[in-house]
Amino acid sequence: MKEEAESAQISRRQLVRYAGVGATLVAASPLIGGGPAFAHDNDDDKGNQHGNSRDRVWRAGDHHIHSEYSGEFDTSTNPPTFHKGADAVYPIVTNAIMAKNFGLTWAMCTDHGGPTHSKVNLEQAYPDLLRSRKLVPEVLQFWGMEFDTPAQDHHTLMIPHHEDEAKQLFELESRFNKYDAFPTDPGRDTEAKMIEFLKVARSMRQKPLVIGHHASRSASGFGVYGQDTPREFRNGNNVAPEIYVGFEGAPGHQAGPLNGGARGGYGNYPTHGGFDQMTAKVGGLWDSLLGEGRRWWITATSDSHVHWTRGGSDFWPGEYSKTYVYARQDYADIMDGLRNGRIWVTTGDLITSLDLTAKSQGREAATGETVTLSRRNRTDVEIEIKFRPLSGKNGNGDRPEVRRVDLIVGQITGPNANLDADTNPTTKVVARFGPRDWRKQGSDYVIRHTLRNVEADTYARVRGTSTDEAEPLADGRESPWSDLWFYSNPVFVHVR
C-alpha cells in the first residue's frame, strides 16, 4: 500500500516543471500530493485550544500571490486593451496547486491594477477564481487584489468571502485604485484619497482587510523611508483600525539571490534576515506602533510572479514563506485571525507551530490577545513559548534547526504625538534561549520565562533563527535557505 501511495504522487520537482505550462489538467489530477496543511491537528493536541476556539489550529497561508492577470494594458486604444501574463505568468489554478503542494490551506490572488483593471477582474479573473476553487477545494482561495494604494506602495486588499465579493472589489477598485481611472486621475494619488477609501471600507457591512506590502522596498537607507512612512501607517490605522491592520514583516521575492538579485527586490536598502527593516530592528517602527497600543500585525508572503527556476525572483506560495493563522478552516475565521493578530510567520519551514502565552493571576492570553491584571496583586507574568520543528525536509530538501529563540518585550506608553516616530526605546531582547534551555514535550519544545513585577502595560513577542546572528544582519547575496527566521505577533499585558 505504501509503495502504491508513493507511486501515485507527483513529485515536487515534477510540479515545478509542470506548473505554468497549461497546468489545468494537472490541477484536476487526483494524484497531487500535498504537504502538511496545518499544525496542531492531531489527536494528541486536542484541548490545546485558545479560549473558546473550538476546532481552531494553526493554518498556513499566503495573502500576496500574482497570476497571469497581472498583465499589461495597451493604452493606445479606448478603452485600453488588456494582455495577460506580462508581469506574472501563472494561471490562478496553478498557484492554488502549488499552494496545496507546499502545505497551504488558504491563499489569495492579488493582481496589480491598471486602467480599467476593475473590469478585467470582474469579467475575466473572477470566473477563473471560481473555477480554481472547484478544482482545488482543499485551499480556501480569497478574492481581492494588490491595491495600487493612493499615495503609498502596494497593499493587500482582501475581500470577505460572500455572494457579492466580486461586486465589492469592483466598487473599491474602480473608485479608489490610483491607476484604475482612464485617463489617469492625479487626484487619486493622494493621502486624502487613501483616507476616503478607508472610510468607505469601514462603512461596508462586509469589512475588507488592508495589509501593506514590501513597506521599505523604496527606502533609500536605514530609517530613510520611501513611499510608505510611519505617519501614513498611523493615519490609516487611526481611521480604520479593524481594516488597516499591518504590513509584511517578510516581503516576497525571497529567491532573488538565487538569480543574482536582492532578497525582496530591496535594491536600495536591504532586508535583514529576509525581513523588512521596519520589523527586523528591535525597538524600531513595528515596536513603536505596538508601544502605542496599536494592534498592528506582521505577515510573510511569496509575492509570486515567476518562479526562480524560470528566471524570476520568486518561490511558489508556501515553498519558502508561510503566514500561520489560528483559525478554523473557513473563510470568515481565517480573516478574523488575520484581523485580530492570531498570526506567526516563518521562512524555510524552520518550524511548523508556535504558541506564545502570557499567564498571571489565574488568567492567560495567547498571540494577539490581552491578559488583564490587577496591580494590587503580584504581577509576575509567566511567558511560555512552545514551538515545533519541521519533522521532514523543507522546499530545499533541508531539515533546518532552530539555534536560538529570543523573547522581546516592550512597554505600551500610549499614543505618540510625533506621527513620524519610528522607535520604542523600552523594547529589548530580555532573554535568549538555546537548545539547552528548552525541554521536549511530545513533538514540541517548550521554553518558560518569568517577567518580574510587571507594573505597566506591556507586550511580548518572539523570534527565532537558524543562524548565529545576535541580530539579523543586512542581507547580501547569500542563499535565503541559509538564513531562516520565525516571528510571532505579540501577546499583550494590561495592568489596571
Phi, psi and omega in degrees: 000319180298317181296321179297318180296318180294321181290339181278350184275142169271123185292161178297323179297320178295320180298317179300321181288321183284324191301137179089353178253077186083283170073345183293319178295321178297321181299323184279349183293137176281003187267359182295129177261126181256152174281185179297119186282334181202161178257164177060041175237037181248162181302324184285357180253001181296136185094346178273065185240152179269114175059232181265039189269055182305130177068010175278136173220171177284119182241126184276141178204188184205120183256019182214087184224132181258149176238186179296349177278002163272083188246217181221161181238134171270103183272008175282347176255161179226110005286166180301149179261126183269136175238126181287155165079015182280327183250314172240154196239347190266142172300155179304319182294327178299316178298323179293320177301312184290325175300314178298315182300325182262022167088016178269145175248354173213151183203169182215130175279122183227083182270154177296152173270194181166181182300117182064021179295335178304324179287324176298315178301314184292316190265335184243307186289318184298316175301325176294322177298318179298321177294320180296322178300323179286322182285327182232071186289344181291340180252118174289121188248107181284157176252142179170208181198168166274101186291126173281090195287131175305126174069002182224179174284181185298156175218150165293133167242101184260125182261134175301150180281111178202173188301327184253029183299322180294320179292323180295315178296319180302318180298312184290317181293315184292330182271327193234340179298127192294341181255004186284331182291144174221119359295166181302139180246105181302336180294345178280341187261057181226156178295328178301322178291324176298316180295320177298317178302313181295324178294319177295315179300320180297328183279350184285146178295318175265104189274124178284178172240147178230124183225128183292143177256145173028063193299329182251016182297330180264005178291139182268352179190183179286118182077007177250092193278161182253247184292329180252129183233157177306321181299317182293320177298315181296314182298318180292317179294326176297320183286320186219071186294340178267358181245312181266096198242359180167191176214166177295120171288315175247109179289170176281199182059035183286347180274004181313313182298337180291343175237026174084009181255188181265147175298133179076357188070021181278083186278343181267295175238131192283167168287166176240110184062028182083000182251146179300145180303328181296335179261319192289332182280120175294128184081012181269208188299314180303315179294328176297319178291318178295325180292346173271358184088008180289143171268089186235118192249160174246152177226177176220133187223170179269328190050040188295126173240300181222127182298146185298332179290348176248022175094000179275194180237024191238153164261161174293158173306123179085349182292324183236310183253141177222140170251115179265132179237134178277105190197165167281165180276066172214154187303314186296319184285326175297317178294324176296321178296319176295321182292329187249013168078019175279069193219140161220162187226154177211159171241147176064020182052040179302320172222167180239358177203145180209117176242129178237123180227149175239128184232139175190146175054035179076009179240159177209158177219152179246184182310128180086350184256173181234131171257129183256127184241158174259130182289349179284344179253172178299128187248035167290139180240125178271121177259128175241130177243122178234122181228156181238119178287163177294131181273337179248227180239153181272189184296345177260005183079015180260159169244089187291155180235139176281122180263334182202149173233134181247136172257122185245129185229139177219159177269151175257113187249001176098177184305141179262127180295337179270103182293344179267001183302139179222026177222153171227096186293348179277346186278128183219157164280109186270343178200143175239137185235135174249182184304333179285348185262352179245153181242151183282137176218094186065236179271358186253167169243141186236135177236136176233141181212141181254126171268117186273139171050058178282107187250357180226161177303136191215157169227156177227141176219167188227146168220160178213165186209157172268358186257178174259010183285125178297319172232146181299124183278158175300136186278143172250228181252023178292158178296133178298338181288344180266002188219080188251144181217155166230151180224137169267162162276168191279159163250143188249146175239120178251124180252123182240000000 
